[in-house]
Amino acid sequence: MTSERTQAYGRVVRTLDDVGPTKLHADEQERVREAADTLIFAATAAEVRGTLEDIDALEERLVASGRWTEERAAELVQDLLACGPLAPVA
């Protein structure tokens, strides 16, 4: 685990604290928490394949619902990806 990963995890937690109850349904909040936890403790890409697919699906759902802009949803996804063992692709 690196300091960059732990900082990204902190950003995800802050997002959940700041906007979670107003912009995310309870099941979505849980999905974000589970994704962040899985990614922060993962050592290899193989461990997170399903999580990455779920993150993509959640991003699409948030934008399609109109509750999140594409930019804001992309920020959340980038923070989640930064929690993991793979460097996010910019």
Secondary structure, DSSP 8 states (H G I E B T S, - for coil): --HHHHHHHHHHHHHHHHHHHHHS-HHHHHHHHHHHHHHHH--SGGGGHHHHHHHHHHHHHHHHHTSS-HHHHHHHHHHHHHTSSS----
